[in-house]
Amino acid sequence: MTSHPSRPAGVARPARPVADLFSADGRLTAIPRRPARREALLAHLAETLFTPGTDYREAEVNQALLTVHEDFPALRRHLVVGGFLARTRDGSAYRRQQRPGSPGGAIPAVA
């Protein structure tokens, strides 16, 4: 693999803004495949669509995610697996999580 001529070997590519992932009408053009890019998107979605400390029914989560992309089940799964949303064991309620290392610490998981 060759390195980019304007970037020394071992220097990471600068992060592109999350806004690049959205079309002019505010819809997500695609769910990123690269983990770091997808994580930045998920953090953005969690912050903009879900209020900390509020419990959401699955239908409410689906509706919020549907406003940005038709594959809301994949986005919901990524948010839960990535630790951005906590889900009750029975899947009836979701809550935005504070990720470790972010200001405020971790919010206790929903019972």
C-alpha positions, 0 to 999 in steps of 0.5 A: 500500500502506498502512502498519500504523497502530502501526508507522511507515513503514519499520520492519520487522515483528518476526520471529515465532518459528520455533515458530509454524510447527509444530503441537502434535505437532511437525510443520511446518504449511507451508513458508513462502513468504516468503524470510526466514521460510523461511530462519529455518525452514531454519536451525532445521532444520539446527541441530536435525536435522543435526550439523556435521561428520557426513556423511549419506546421502540416505536419512538426510537424507530420514528426518530431514526426513520427521519434520517434513514430508511434502514432504522433497524440497522441504525438502532442496532448500531446505537445499542451495540455501540453503547449509545443507547441502552435497551431493557432486556425485553426491548420495550424501552431505550435510553441514551447512554453517556459513553465512558470517557465522555463528560458526565461518566456513564449513565446507569443502564435501563432496568 
